[in-house]
Each structure stands twice: as structure tokens, then as C-alpha cells.
């Protein structure tokens, strides 16, 4: 029980920095790509598409194999497979927002691109960013647990849910709870973040609120 409770802390030690870096990099690239357009948009989105085209687990396994196991290696692997989703979604929001009147007027009056991105475009992407973050957290937790389960994530002996499930496989007949309860913990946390993301999307969407 104590290892399973401590495993939540281990999960957050991986999830929090990985999500922070992924959000920062993805949002910045999405804002720049959507506003700049032309060849900048083409280059950045082709890189994004290439990253999204590979299975996340395969890329993470490749990075861990090259860099070795450890918490910061897992953070780097998770970040490398997550930032592209934020870049793609934020870029789509910027493409719509940059054609609105207040952005066009800001361009006409000579406002710098950096100020337009910071004061006009970024605030209009916050809702999408919040929803995408809440949904992606569950996927990041699953990815970290999968790496640990395969023995390619945190070091053996660490109080991590994926490692606990892997260790409990040998005792499924005599001590089934060793693998079951960490698995249940992963399921509950992932489902909780997914449900929260669905609720947040409905709450922040004016059309859905009016329909109710």
C-alpha cells in the first residue's frame, strides 16, 4: 500500500516536468507557425507531422535505449512524443484567430508580431490549451507506466505503478493484488483526467452551454 501511494508521487515527478516542457515548446511553435504562415508554417508543420506519424511508445523506447534508464530520460522521452499535439492544435486555433478584425487592426497600426502573439493570439488559445492538457495527462501517465512495465523507464525497485505491475506478474496466482491494485490506480487516474477534460471542454464551449 505504501509503495502504491508513493507511486503517485513518482508518476507526478515524471508527468509534471514532461507536460510543462511539452506545453511550452508545443504552444510556442504553434503560435509562431500559425501566425507566420508561408514557409515557416510549412517547415514547422512537416516536422510536427513527422513526430506525430511515429508511434509514441516506439519513439520513447528509442530515446530510452539511446540515453539509458532514469527519471529524466523518461521525462525527455515523454516530452519528445507529446509536444507535437500541442503545436498542431494551437496552430489551428491561431489560423482562425489571426483573421479576426482586432488582429488585422493591430497589424495595420504597426504592432509588432511578438506583441500580437502575446496579447491577442495566445489568450484566445488558452481554453484549447487547458482542455488538451487535461486529456494528454492521462496519455502521458500511460506512456510512463508502459515504459516502466517494459523495464525501459525508471530503474528497477523504484516505487512506480508500471514497475509494480511488472513485478506482480510472477505472483498472479498466489498474490494477485500485487499487480491488480497498481493497475487499478493507473486506470482510475487516467479515467479521472479524461472525464475532467471532457467536462472542461463542455464547460468552456459556449455553444454547448447554451444547448443545455
C-alpha positions in Angstrom: 0.0 0.0 0.0 2.8 2.4 0.9 4.6 1.7 -2.4 1.4 2.3 -4.4 0.7 5.6 -2.6 4.3 6.7 -3.2 3.9 5.6 -6.8 1.5 8.5 -7.3 4.3 10.9 -6.3 6.7 9.1 -8.7 4.2 9.5 -11.5 3.8 13.2 -10.9 7.6 13.6 -10.8 7.6 12.4 -14.4 4.3 13.9 -15.6 4.7 17.4 -14.3 8.1 18.4 -15.9 7.3 16.5 -19.1 4.0 18.2 -19.6 5.5 21.6 -18.7 8.2 21.4 -21.3 5.8 19.9 -23.9 3.2 22.6 -23.4 5.9 25.4 -23.6 7.5 24.0 -26.8 4.3 23.0 -28.5 2.5 26.2 -27.7 5.4 28.4 -28.8 5.8 26.5 -32.1 2.1 26.5 -32.7 1.8 30.3 -32.2 4.8 31.1 -34.4 3.7 28.6 -37.1 0.1 29.8 -37.3 0.9 33.5 -37.3 4.0 33.5 -39.6 2.5 31.2 -42.3 4.2 30.5 -45.6 7.5 28.6 -45.5 7.8 28.9 -41.7 4.4 27.2 -41.2 5.3 24.5 -43.8 8.6 23.6 -42.2 7.3 23.5 -38.6 4.2 21.5 -39.5 6.1 19.0 -41.6 8.4 18.4 -38.6 5.3 18.1 -36.4 3.6 15.7 -38.7 6.8 13.6 -38.8 6.8 13.4 -35.0 3.1 12.5 -34.8 3.5 9.9 -37.5 5.6 7.6 -35.4 4.0 5.6 -32.5 4.7 7.4 -29.2 5.8 4.2 -27.5 8.3 3.3 -30.2 9.9 6.8 -30.1 10.0 6.7 -26.4 11.7 3.3 -26.4 14.2 4.5 -28.9 15.1 7.5 -26.8 15.4 5.5 -23.6 17.5 2.9 -25.4 19.9 5.6 -26.5 20.1 7.6 -23.3 19.6 4.9 -20.7 17.0 4.5 -17.9 16.2 7.1 -15.3 13.6 9.6 -14.4 15.0 12.4 -16.6 15.4 10.1 -19.5 11.7 9.2 -19.2 10.8 12.9 -19.0 12.8 13.6 -22.2 11.1 10.6 -24.0 7.6 11.7 -22.9 8.3 15.3 -23.9 9.6 14.3 -27.3 6.4 12.4 -28.1 3.9 14.9 -26.7 4.8 18.5 -27.8 3.6 17.9 -31.4 0.0 17.5 -30.3 0.0 20.9 -28.7 1.8 22.5 -31.7 -0.8 21.1 -34.1 -3.9 22.2 -32.0 -2.6 25.7 -31.1 -1.6 26.3 -34.8 -5.2 25.5 -35.8 -6.6 28.0 -33.3 -4.2 30.7 -34.4 -5.1 30.3 -38.1 -8.7 31.2 -37.2 -7.9 33.9 -34.7 -5.4 35.8 -36.9 -8.1 36.6 -39.5 -10.3 38.4 -36.9 -10.7 42.2 -37.0 -8.8 43.0 -33.8 -5.7 41.2 -35.1 -5.9 42.8 -38.5 -6.3 46.2 -37.0 -3.3 45.5 -34.7 -1.2 44.8 -37.8 -2.4 47.9 -39.6 -1.4 50.1 -36.6 2.1 48.7 -36.6 2.0 46.4 -33.5 5.0 44.1 -33.5 4.3 40.4 -34.3 5.6 39.3 -30.9 3.2 41.6 -29.1 0.3 40.5 -31.3 1.1 36.8 -30.5 1.4 37.5 -26.8 -1.6 39.9 -26.3 -4.1 38.8 -29.0 -3.4 35.3 -30.2 -2.2 33.4 -27.1 -5.2 34.4 -24.8 -7.6 33.0 -27.4 -5.9 29.6 -27.3 -5.9 29.2 -23.5 -9.2 27.3 -23.5 -8.0 24.8 -26.1 -4.7 24.5 -24.2 -6.4 23.7 -20.9 -8.6 21.0 -22.4 -5.8 19.4 -24.4 -3.6 19.4 -21.3 -6.2 17.6 -19.1 -6.7 15.0 -21.8 -3.0 14.5 -22.6 -2.0 14.0 -18.9 -3.7 10.6 -18.9 -1.9 9.5 -22.1 1.4 10.6 -20.5 0.8 8.6 -17.4 0.0 5.6 -19.5 3.2 6.1 -21.5 5.3 6.4 -18.4 3.7 3.2 -16.9 4.2 1.3 -20.2 7.9 2.2 -20.2 8.3 1.2 -16.6 6.4 -2.0 -17.2 8.7 -3.0 -20.1 11.8 -2.3 -17.9 12.8 0.7 -20.1 11.6 3.5 -17.8 12.5 4.1 -14.2 15.1 1.9 -12.6 14.0 -1.5 -11.1 13.0 -1.1 -7.5 11.5 2.4 -7.9 8.0 2.8 -6.4 6.3 3.2 -9.8 3.0 1.7 -10.8 4.3 0.3 -14.0 7.2 -1.5 -12.2 4.8 -2.8 -9.6 2.5 -4.3 -12.2 5.5 -5.9 -13.9 6.8 -7.3 -10.6 3.4 -8.7 -9.7 3.1 -10.8 -12.9 5.1 -13.6 -11.3 2.6 -13.8 -8.4 -0.7 -13.6 -10.1 -1.9 -16.9 -8.7 -0.7 -16.5 -5.1 -0.7 -12.7 -4.6 -2.9 -11.3 -7.4 -3.3 -8.0 -5.6 0.4 -7.0 -6.2 -0.4 -6.4 -9.9 -4.1 -5.7 -9.7 -4.2 -2.7 -7.4 -1.4 -0.6 -9.2 -3.2 -1.4 -12.4 -6.5 -0.1 -10.9 -4.7 3.0 -9.7 -3.4 3.7 -13.3 -6.9 3.1 -14.7 -8.7 5.4 -12.1 -6.2 8.3 -12.6 -6.3 8.1 -16.4 -10.1 8.0 -16.5 -10.3 10.8 -14.0 -8.2 13.1 -16.2 -10.2 12.1 -19.3 -13.5 12.8 -17.7 -12.2 16.1 -16.4 -11.0 17.0 -19.9 -14.5 16.2 -21.3 -16.2 18.3 -18.6 -13.8 21.2 -19.1 -14.4 21.1 -22.9 -18.1 21.2 -22.4 -17.9 24.0 -19.8 -15.6 26.2 -21.9 -17.6 25.8 -25.1 -20.3 28.5 -25.2 -22.4 26.5 -27.8 -22.6 23.5 -25.5 -23.5 25.6 -22.6 -26.3 27.4 -24.5 -27.7 24.0 -25.7 -28.2 23.0 -22.0 
